[in-house]
Amino acid sequence: MKEIGGYPELEQLISNEYYTGLTALNSARYALAYLIRARGIKKLYLPYWLCESVENICVREGCKTEFYSVDSSFMPCLDSDLEPDSWLYTVNYYGQLDNSVLLDLKNKYKNVIVDNVQAFYRAPAENTDTIYSCRKFFGVPDGAYLATDAVLEEKLPTDISMGRMEHLLGRFEGDSASDYYDVFKKNDKSLYDSDIKYMSRLTHNLLGAIDYESARIAREKNFEVLSDAFDSINPLDIKPVKGPYAYPLYLKNGMNIKKQLAEKRIYIPTLWLNSRVNECESARDFAENILPLPCDRRYGKDDMITVINEVKKCIV
C-alpha cells in the first residue's frame, strides 16, 4: 500500500533538463560501458592523455585498447586506419573540436565515439555516439547523458544518489571544498565500484531545476576575461566555445605553478597525470603543463582578475 502522511520529502522541482531524448545514465564511464556492450565493441583506440577510468572500463568490459597521441589542436594523431570493426574514442578537450571536425573524423574512421565530458553545451554531432558528464559542469552527485541509437538489451536498475550528497551540501552551506575532498573521492570510488544504471531520480530532479542559460552566459563571460588576459602568451590556439568547461592555459612548470596557486586557495586540477601518459611525451607535457583555469558560474569578473593576477605572479 502507498505510504500516506509523515514528514515532507524533497520537493519535485521543475523538470527542465538541458538534454531530453538522450539515454540518462549514472556516469560517463558507464555510458561507455553501455556502448561497448550494445555495439559489441571489441577494440577501442584511446588517447594517451585520458582519465584512467576510461581504460579501466575497457578492461572490465573485455575490450582491447590501443593508444594514440593528440596534437596541439587536440586532434587525434593516428599513423594508419583503424583495424576492421574497431572504434575511435575521441576526447573533445575543452570543447575545442566543433561538430564539423567531429563529423570529418566520423566520415574518415566510421566508428567513432565522442567524449563531450568537457563540452556539455556542444550538441551531439549527427548520428555520432556522444557521451556527456553532468557532474563535471554542475553540482550534482552523478549523472551522464548518452546520445546513441544503440539499444542495450539488458534490464538496468535505477541508481540511488542520496549517499553521494554530503560534499555538495557541505560546500553549499559555506564550508570549503578542501573540507570535503576526501568525501568527494570516496563518492567517486563508489561510482567506480558500481555498474551501468539509469540516472537516479534525485539527479534528474536536480538537473531539472538548473538555469542552464544563466550558467552558460557566466561561463562565457569569465572565459572571455581569461582569454583576453592570456591568449597572447598561450601557445595553444584556444577558440571561444559555448558554455566552456575551463580556460586551458599552457605554461611551462605547470605543476609548480599549481602548487603556488593552491597556497592562495586557487585550486587547479591536473588532467590526467597517470601511468599511461608516461608512454607519450606530448601527453605528459599536456597533463603537467596545461592549467584548466576555472570559469564557471560561481565566479565573476573580479574573481577572474584575481586568478589572472596570481597566475602572472607565478610566471614573472
C-alpha positions as CSV (number, residue, x, y, z in Angstrom):
1,M,0.0,0.0,0.0
2,K,1.2,3.5,-0.8
3,E,2.7,5.4,2.2
4,I,0.5,8.3,3.2
5,G,1.4,11.0,5.7
6,G,4.6,11.6,7.7
7,Y,7.2,14.3,7.1
8,P,7.5,16.1,3.8
9,E,10.1,14.8,1.3
10,L,12.3,16.8,-1.1
11,E,10.0,18.7,-3.5
12,Q,9.7,17.7,-7.1
13,L,11.5,20.6,-8.8
14,I,10.7,21.9,-12.2
15,S,11.5,19.3,-14.9
16,N,13.7,21.2,-17.4
17,E,16.8,19.2,-18.1
18,Y,19.1,20.5,-20.8
19,Y,19.1,17.3,-22.8
20,T,15.9,15.3,-23.4
21,G,15.6,12.3,-25.6
22,L,19.1,11.0,-24.7
23,T,19.8,8.0,-22.6
24,A,20.3,9.2,-19.0
25,L,22.7,7.1,-17.0
26,N,24.6,7.2,-13.7
27,S,28.1,8.1,-15.0
28,A,30.1,8.9,-18.2
29,R,32.2,5.8,-17.7
30,Y,29.1,3.6,-17.7
31,A,27.9,5.4,-20.8
32,L,31.0,4.0,-22.4
33,A,30.3,0.5,-20.9
34,Y,26.8,0.8,-22.3
35,L,28.2,1.4,-25.8
36,I,30.8,-1.4,-25.6
37,R,28.0,-3.9,-24.8
38,A,25.4,-2.5,-27.1
39,R,27.7,-2.1,-30.1
40,G,29.7,-5.3,-29.4
41,I,32.9,-3.2,-29.4
42,K,36.0,-5.5,-29.3
43,K,38.7,-2.8,-29.6
44,L,39.0,0.9,-28.9
45,Y,41.6,3.4,-29.9
46,L,42.1,5.7,-26.9
47,P,44.3,8.9,-26.5
48,Y,47.2,8.5,-24.1
49,W,46.0,11.7,-22.4
50,L,42.8,10.5,-20.8
51,C,41.2,9.8,-17.4
52,E,42.3,6.3,-16.4
53,S,38.7,5.4,-15.6
54,V,38.1,5.0,-19.4
55,E,40.8,2.4,-19.8
56,N,39.6,0.7,-16.6
57,I,36.1,0.3,-18.1
58,C,37.6,-1.2,-21.2
59,V,39.4,-3.7,-19.1
60,R,36.3,-4.5,-17.1
61,E,34.3,-5.0,-20.3
62,G,36.9,-7.1,-22.0
63,C,37.6,-4.5,-24.7
64,K,41.1,-4.3,-26.2
65,T,42.8,-0.9,-26.4
66,E,45.4,0.8,-28.5
67,F,46.7,4.3,-27.8
68,Y,47.4,7.4,-29.9
69,S,48.6,10.9,-29.2
70,V,46.9,14.3,-29.9
71,D,48.4,17.4,-31.4
72,S,48.4,21.0,-30.0
73,S,44.9,21.5,-31.6
74,F,43.7,18.4,-29.7
75,M,43.3,16.4,-32.9
76,P,44.0,12.7,-33.0
77,C,47.3,11.6,-34.5
78,L,46.9,8.2,-36.0
79,D,49.5,6.6,-38.1
80,S,47.1,4.5,-40.1
81,D,43.5,3.5,-40.4
82,L,41.7,1.6,-37.7
83,E,41.7,-2.1,-37.6
84,P,38.4,-3.5,-39.0
85,D,35.5,-3.3,-36.6
86,S,37.4,-1.3,-34.1
87,W,36.4,2.2,-32.8
88,L,38.0,5.6,-32.3
89,Y,37.4,7.2,-28.9
90,T,37.8,11.0,-29.4
91,V,38.0,13.4,-26.5
92,N,36.7,16.9,-27.2
93,Y,39.2,18.6,-24.9
94,Y,37.8,21.9,-23.6
95,G,35.2,21.8,-26.4
96,Q,37.8,22.8,-29.0
97,L,36.6,20.3,-31.7
98,D,33.4,21.6,-33.4
99,N,30.9,19.3,-34.9
100,S,32.2,19.7,-38.5
101,V,35.6,18.4,-37.3
102,L,34.0,15.5,-35.4
103,L,31.9,14.6,-38.5
104,D,35.1,14.6,-40.6
105,L,36.6,12.1,-38.1
106,K,33.4,10.0,-38.4
107,N,33.5,10.1,-42.1
108,K,37.1,9.0,-42.1
109,Y,37.1,6.4,-39.4
110,K,33.3,5.4,-39.5
111,N,33.2,4.0,-35.9
112,V,33.6,7.0,-33.6
113,I,32.7,7.7,-30.0
114,V,32.9,11.4,-28.9
115,D,33.7,12.2,-25.3
116,N,32.0,15.5,-24.7
117,V,32.7,15.4,-20.9
118,Q,34.4,18.8,-21.3
119,A,31.8,20.1,-23.7
120,F,28.4,19.8,-22.1
121,Y,26.8,22.5,-24.2
122,R,28.1,21.0,-27.5
123,A,25.1,19.3,-29.2
124,P,26.0,15.8,-30.4
125,A,27.2,15.6,-34.0
126,E,24.7,13.9,-36.3
127,N,24.5,10.1,-35.9
128,T,27.5,10.1,-33.7
129,D,27.7,8.3,-30.3
130,T,28.4,11.0,-27.8
131,I,29.0,10.9,-24.0
132,Y,28.3,13.8,-21.6
133,S,29.1,14.1,-17.9
134,C,26.7,16.2,-15.7
135,R,28.9,16.5,-12.5
136,K,31.8,17.9,-14.4
137,F,29.7,21.1,-15.0
138,F,27.0,21.1,-12.3
139,G,26.7,20.4,-8.6
140,V,25.1,17.0,-8.8
141,P,26.3,13.7,-7.3
142,D,26.5,11.8,-10.5
143,G,24.8,11.6,-13.9
144,A,25.6,11.3,-17.6
145,Y,23.8,11.5,-20.9
146,L,24.4,9.3,-23.9
147,A,23.4,10.2,-27.5
148,T,23.1,6.9,-29.4
149,D,20.7,4.8,-31.4
150,A,22.3,1.7,-29.9
151,V,20.0,-0.3,-27.5
152,L,21.4,-2.3,-24.7
153,E,19.2,-5.4,-24.3
154,E,19.6,-5.6,-20.6
155,K,17.3,-4.7,-17.7
156,L,19.1,-1.8,-15.9
157,P,18.4,-0.7,-12.4
158,T,17.9,3.0,-11.5
159,D,20.7,4.4,-9.4
160,I,20.2,5.9,-5.9
161,S,22.2,9.1,-5.2
162,M,21.3,10.2,-1.6
163,G,24.5,8.8,-0.2
164,R,26.6,11.0,-2.6
165,M,25.4,14.4,-1.5
166,E,27.5,15.2,1.6
167,H,30.3,17.1,-0.2
168,L,27.8,19.1,-2.3
169,L,25.7,20.1,0.7
170,G,28.7,20.9,2.9
171,R,30.1,23.2,0.3
172,F,26.7,24.8,-0.4
173,E,26.4,25.6,3.3
174,G,29.6,27.5,3.2
175,D,32.4,25.1,4.0
176,S,35.4,24.9,1.8
177,A,35.9,22.3,-0.9
178,S,39.1,21.1,0.8
179,D,37.0,20.1,3.9
180,Y,35.1,17.6,1.8
181,Y,37.7,16.5,-0.7
182,D,38.1,13.0,0.9
183,V,34.3,12.6,0.8
184,F,34.3,13.6,-2.9
185,K,37.0,11.0,-3.6
186,K,35.0,8.3,-1.7
187,N,31.9,9.1,-3.8
188,D,34.0,8.8,-7.0
189,K,35.2,5.4,-5.9
190,S,31.6,4.3,-5.1
191,L,30.7,5.1,-8.7
192,Y,33.7,3.1,-10.0
193,D,32.5,0.1,-7.9
194,S,29.1,0.3,-9.4
195,D,27.8,-0.8,-12.9
196,I,25.6,0.6,-15.6
197,K,22.5,2.1,-14.1
198,Y,19.9,4.6,-15.2
199,M,20.2,8.1,-13.7
200,S,18.8,8.4,-10.2
201,R,15.5,10.2,-9.5
202,L,17.4,12.7,-7.3
203,T,19.9,13.6,-10.0
204,H,17.1,14.0,-12.6
205,N,15.3,16.3,-10.1
206,L,18.3,18.5,-9.5
207,L,19.2,18.7,-13.2
208,G,15.7,19.7,-14.0
209,A,16.0,22.9,-11.9
210,I,19.3,24.3,-13.2
211,D,19.3,27.7,-15.0
212,Y,21.4,26.4,-17.9
213,E,21.2,29.7,-19.9
214,S,22.5,31.7,-17.0
215,A,25.2,29.2,-16.3
216,R,26.3,29.2,-19.9
217,I,26.5,33.0,-20.1
218,A,28.5,33.2,-16.9
219,R,31.0,30.7,-18.2
220,E,31.4,32.5,-21.5
221,K,31.9,35.9,-19.8
222,N,34.5,34.5,-17.4
223,F,36.3,32.7,-20.2
224,E,36.5,35.9,-22.2
225,V,38.2,37.7,-19.4
226,L,40.8,34.9,-19.1
227,S,41.2,34.8,-22.8
228,D,41.8,38.5,-23.1
229,A,44.5,38.2,-20.4
230,F,46.3,35.1,-21.6
231,D,45.8,34.4,-25.3
232,S,48.9,36.4,-26.2
233,I,51.1,34.2,-24.1
234,N,49.2,30.9,-24.5
235,P,50.9,28.7,-27.2
236,L,47.6,26.8,-27.6
237,D,45.3,28.4,-30.1
238,I,42.1,28.4,-28.0
239,K,38.8,29.2,-29.5
240,P,35.7,30.5,-27.6
241,V,33.1,27.8,-27.2
242,K,29.5,27.6,-26.0
243,G,29.5,27.2,-22.2
244,P,33.2,26.4,-21.8
245,Y,34.4,23.9,-19.2
246,A,37.6,25.9,-18.4
247,Y,40.3,28.0,-20.0
248,P,43.3,25.8,-20.8
249,L,46.4,27.8,-20.2
250,Y,49.7,26.1,-21.2
251,L,52.6,27.2,-19.0
252,K,56.0,25.5,-18.6
253,N,56.5,24.4,-15.0
254,G,52.7,24.0,-14.7
255,M,52.8,21.6,-11.7
256,N,54.8,24.0,-9.6
257,I,52.5,26.9,-10.6
258,K,49.5,24.9,-9.5
259,K,51.2,24.4,-6.1
260,Q,51.8,28.1,-5.7
261,L,48.2,28.9,-6.7
262,A,46.9,26.3,-4.2
263,E,48.7,28.3,-1.4
264,K,46.4,31.2,-2.5
265,R,43.3,28.9,-2.3
266,I,43.1,28.7,-6.1
267,Y,42.8,25.0,-6.9
268,I,43.6,23.9,-10.5
269,P,43.1,20.3,-11.3
270,T,45.7,18.1,-13.1
271,L,44.1,16.3,-16.1
272,W,45.3,13.5,-16.2
273,L,48.7,12.6,-14.7
274,N,48.6,8.8,-14.6
275,S,50.9,5.9,-15.6
276,R,49.6,5.9,-19.2
277,V,50.8,9.4,-20.1
278,N,54.4,8.3,-19.2
279,E,54.3,6.4,-22.5
280,C,53.8,9.6,-24.6
281,E,55.9,12.7,-24.2
282,S,53.2,15.1,-25.5
283,A,50.5,13.6,-23.3
284,R,52.7,14.0,-20.2
285,D,53.5,17.5,-21.3
286,F,49.8,18.4,-21.6
287,A,49.0,16.7,-18.3
288,E,51.7,18.6,-16.4
289,N,51.6,22.0,-18.0
290,I,48.0,22.8,-19.1
291,L,46.2,24.7,-16.4
292,P,42.4,24.4,-16.6
293,L,41.5,27.8,-15.2
294,P,38.0,27.7,-13.7
295,C,35.4,29.9,-15.3
296,D,32.1,28.5,-14.1
297,R,29.0,30.4,-12.8
298,R,30.2,30.6,-9.2
299,Y,32.6,33.3,-10.2
300,G,32.5,36.8,-11.8
301,K,34.9,39.2,-13.3
302,D,36.6,40.2,-10.0
303,D,37.4,36.5,-9.4
304,M,38.8,36.1,-12.8
305,I,41.0,39.1,-12.3
306,T,42.3,37.6,-9.0
307,V,43.2,34.4,-10.8
308,I,44.9,36.4,-13.6
309,N,47.0,38.4,-11.1
310,E,48.0,35.4,-9.1
311,V,49.0,33.4,-12.2
312,K,51.1,36.4,-13.5
313,K,52.9,36.5,-10.2
314,C,53.9,32.9,-10.7
315,I,55.4,33.5,-14.2
316,V,57.2,36.7,-13.6
